[in-house]
Each structure stands twice: as structure tokens, then as C-alpha cells.
Amino acid sequence: MLQDRDKLIEQNKDFIYKIASSICKRRLSWENDDELSIALIAFNKSIETYDKKRAIFSPMQK
């Protein structure tokens, strides 16, 4: 399961980069910019909240 998550994240790194750069309105660097780390964390959390049966993202539970 963890390997599937890692693969999904790796497959979407270009998408994550594109969205983060668009929001920041500048080019970002994976090595130097915290914004990309935050975007990866958000993408990872969205994976956790996705309800495959209902095809929606559920709210995070505390």
C-alpha cells in the first residue's frame, strides 16, 4: 500500500510542481523551496481522505 502511495506521488510530481509554482507565481526548486514540501504534504493528505467508493475527498478527521 505504501509503495502504491509513493508511486502515485512520484507520478504526480510534475502536477504538484505546476500547481505550487502557479500559486506562488514563480519557479520553485525541489531542493530549496518549502512550498513544494508543503504541496507534497497536502497531496499526501488528499490521498488519505479520498473515498474510492463514493469518489470524493472526505474531510479530515481529528
C-alpha positions as CSV (number, residue, x, y, z in Angstrom):
1,M,0.0,0.0,0.0
2,L,2.8,2.4,0.9
3,Q,4.5,1.6,-2.4
4,D,1.3,2.4,-4.3
5,R,1.2,5.8,-2.5
6,D,4.8,6.5,-3.3
7,K,4.2,5.6,-6.9
8,L,1.2,7.9,-7.1
9,I,3.1,10.8,-5.6
10,E,6.0,10.2,-8.0
11,Q,3.7,10.1,-11.0
12,N,2.2,13.4,-10.0
13,K,5.3,15.4,-9.0
14,D,5.0,17.5,-12.2
15,F,1.4,18.3,-11.4
16,I,2.3,19.2,-7.8
17,Y,5.1,21.4,-9.1
18,K,2.9,23.1,-11.6
19,I,0.2,23.9,-9.1
20,A,2.6,25.1,-6.4
21,S,4.5,27.3,-8.8
22,S,1.3,28.7,-10.2
23,I,0.1,29.6,-6.7
24,C,3.5,31.1,-5.7
25,K,3.7,32.9,-9.1
26,R,7.4,31.9,-9.5
27,R,9.6,29.0,-10.4
28,L,10.3,26.7,-7.4
29,S,13.1,24.3,-6.7
30,W,12.6,20.9,-5.1
31,E,15.9,21.3,-3.2
32,N,15.3,24.8,-1.8
33,D,11.6,25.7,-1.6
34,D,9.4,24.8,1.4
35,E,6.3,25.5,-0.7
36,L,7.0,22.2,-2.6
37,S,7.3,20.3,0.6
38,I,4.0,21.7,1.8
39,A,2.4,20.9,-1.6
40,L,3.6,17.3,-1.2
41,I,2.2,17.0,2.3
42,A,-1.2,18.4,1.0
43,F,-1.2,15.9,-1.8
44,N,-0.4,13.1,0.5
45,K,-3.2,14.1,2.9
46,S,-5.6,14.2,0.0
47,I,-4.7,10.6,-0.8
48,E,-5.6,9.7,2.8
49,T,-9.0,11.4,2.6
50,Y,-10.1,10.0,-0.8
51,D,-13.2,7.8,-0.5
52,K,-12.9,5.4,-3.5
53,K,-16.4,4.0,-3.1
54,R,-18.0,7.5,-3.2
55,A,-15.3,9.1,-5.5
56,I,-15.0,12.1,-3.2
57,F,-12.5,13.6,-0.8
58,S,-13.8,13.3,2.8
59,P,-13.0,15.9,5.5
60,M,-10.0,15.0,7.7
61,Q,-11.0,13.6,11.0
62,K,-9.2,14.8,14.1
